[in-house]
Amino acid sequence: MGWSTREVAQLAGTTLRAVRHYHEVGLLDLPERQPNGYKRYRTEHLVRLIQIRRLTELGIPLARIPDVQDEPQLFEEDLAEADAELALTIAQLQKARKEIAKFRRRPVSTDLPVDLSAAATRARLSPADRSLFAVITQVIGADNSQHWADLLRDYERDEADDEFDRLPPDADEETREGVARRMAPQIQALLEKHPTPPHTAEHAALGQQTAANAVVSAMLDLYNPAQLDVFVRVWKAAGLI
């Protein structure tokens, strides 16, 4: 009796390719060959394949499987690590499901987290401003999305913002100063009501320098020299620099 490679793979719930790989890495002993040269797998091989599949499904790396029986402490450490990774994956999936539910209740553009996207749409942000927020929430983290959404709900687009969006790259000194002066009061008021959020570039998962460089690069791409100059003037007026 016994089984061919295809049959034992099917019984174990795995693939021919996986069985061959387990032989190559030494996880599964080679069976004896019949007189006709074909391999015939026995129950011991099937049980071993079942064990390997179960361990891999638990998240145990193939390289650690040989230690399972001989090193109980290492096995426990592997299980703890696999459990932690699964817990993180579950949390991420649960978060994704919540986000999906929000999008289904309130369809908005997916460039930003749902609440922030809705607030940005209501605030009539320019495409450049939306793109900047998309970069910020990505490189610094979405933890501050609620902060920015609250800020945008208090933001009222006015003529100064329209002037800013229309600024040509070579706008003169007087024009740039005028736009900055008209924009500054609302920016100052918003920042006073909504101070710096708790998670800034200093807390970015990618690192402070990487996050800051990404935001600066995005601004250089999204805004022309005159608009960047207006930003600097507004930030100075608001005491940010």
N, C-alpha and C positions, 0 to 999 in steps of 0.2 A: 504494500500500500504506500501511501504518501501522496505528495502533491507536487505539481510542477511549479515553477517560479510564478507564473501567472495565477495559478490557483491559490497558492499560499498568500500571495499579495492580496488577492480578492477577499479571502477569508479574514485576513488581518485588518482589512479596511485601509490598505495602503496601495502603493503603486509599484509596478515593475522597476521603475527608475529608482525609487526609494530603497527597495530590497537590494538592488545592485550597489547603491551607494553605501548601505550599511555593511555590506561585505568589504567594500574598498577601505572603509575607515575602521574596520575591525570590530564593529558592534555586533555583527551576526556571523556565526561560524558557517563555513561552507559545508553544504551537505555532501553526502557520498553521491557518486555518479553511478547510474545504472550501466550495464554492459553496452547499451546503445549510446552512451555518452551524455544522456540527459540527467540533470540534477533532480533528485527526489527529496523534497523537504518532509520532515517528520514533525510530530507534535511539539518537540522541544524548540524547533525553529518557529513554529506558529506562535507558541507562548512568548518567545523572546520578541517577536515582531509586535505582538499585542502590548507587551511591556514598553517597548520603545515608543510606539505610537501614543500610549497613555502618558508617558513622561513628557514627550514633546508637546502634547496638548496642554499639559500643565505649565509649559513654558520653560522646561529644563533644556538647556543647550545640549546638542548631541555630544559635544566634547566632554560634558560632565557626567553623562549617563554611566560610563564604566565605574564611577566612584559611588554610585547609589548604594550598592550593597556593601562595599568595603569601607566607605567613609560616611557613616550616619550623620556626623556633625556637618560635613560639607553638604550633604543632601538637605539637611534642615536649613542651611544657609541659602541653598538654591531655591528651596520652596518659599522661604521668606522673601527673597528677592523677586521671585516670580509673582508672589501674591501682591507685593507692593506695586509692581508694574501693572498687574491686572486692575488693582484698585484705582490707579491713575487713569488707565484706559476707560474704566467704567465711569469715572468722574467726568472725563472729557466727552464721552458719549452722552451722558446725562445732560451736560451743558449744551451739547449740540442739539439734542432733542428739544430743550427749552427754547433755543434760538430758532429752530425750525417752527415750533408752535407759534412763536411771535411773528415770524415772517408770514405764516399762514393766516394769522388773524389780521395782520396789517402789512400787506405787500408793499415793500419799499425797495429802493436800490440796495444791492448787496455789497456795495463798496465799503460800507461801514456797518458796525453792529446795529441791530434793529433800532433801539431807542435813539441812538445818535444819528442814524440815517434819517429817521422821521423828523428829528429836531433840525437837522441840516436842511431838509427839504422845506420845512416850514419857514426857516430863516432865509430861504432863497439864496443860499451860498453859491458863489461862483464855482464853476468846475475846478478851477485852480485851488480854491479854498477846500472844497470837498476832498480833492486829491491829497492835499497836505494833511488833513485830518486822518485820511486812510493810512498814510505813511506813519503818522504819529502813533495811532492806535496799534499798528502792527509792530513797530520796532521798540516802543516803550511798553506796550501791553494794553489790553482792552480793559484793565481794571479801572481806568479813569474815564471810561465811556460815559458813565452816569454824570460825572463832573462836567464833561464837555457838553452833554445833552442839556443839563440844567442851565449852563451858561448860554447856550444857543437859544433856549426858550426865552431868555430875557433880552436877547439881542434883537434890535429893530433895524432892519436895513434902511438906509436913507440915501440921500443924494450924494453924500460924501463917498459912500461905498461904490456907487455907480461911477463917480469920477475916478476913483482909484482903479476900478476895472478897465476904464478907458484910457488910462494914462499911457502915452507913447513912451518908448524907451528913452527918448531925448527930451522929455519934459523939462522945462527950465526950472531954476531954483525957486522962483516965486510960486509957480504952480504946485511944485512938490510940497513946499512949506504950507501952502494954503490947504491942500488936501489933508496933510498930516494934522494941521491945527483943527480941522473940522472933524476928523475921525477920533482924535485923542480923547475927548470927554467921554464918549460912550465906552471906549476901551478901558479907560480908567475906572469908570463906574462898574463895569462888568468884572474887572479884576478885583476890585474892592469887595464886591458881593460874593465873588467866587475866587478866593485866593488860590495860590499854587496847589494843585492836586497832590495827594499823598505819594503817588507813584510817578516819579519823574524819570528823566534819563539816567539818573544815578542808580535807579533800581532796575534798569532794563536787563532782561535776561541775556541779551546779546553783548552787554557791557556798555558802560556810559559813553565811551568814545565812539564806538560803532554806531550806537543809536543817534548820538548827536550829529555825527558825520552824515548819516542817512537823512536826517531832517534838513540839515543845511543843503545837502545836494539836491533834495527835492525842491527846496525853496528857490535855488538857483535855476532849476529847470522850469519851475512853474511861473515865476514872476520876472518881469523885465527889470533892468537896472533902476529905473525911476521908481517902480513899485517897491523894490527892496530898500531904496533910500527912504521912502515914506515909512516903511516898517520901522527902520532904525529911529527915525524922528519920533514916531508914536511911542516906541518902547522907551526912549529917553524921557519923554513927557510923563510916561506912566511910572518912571523910576525903576524900570526893569534893567536898564544898563546905564 
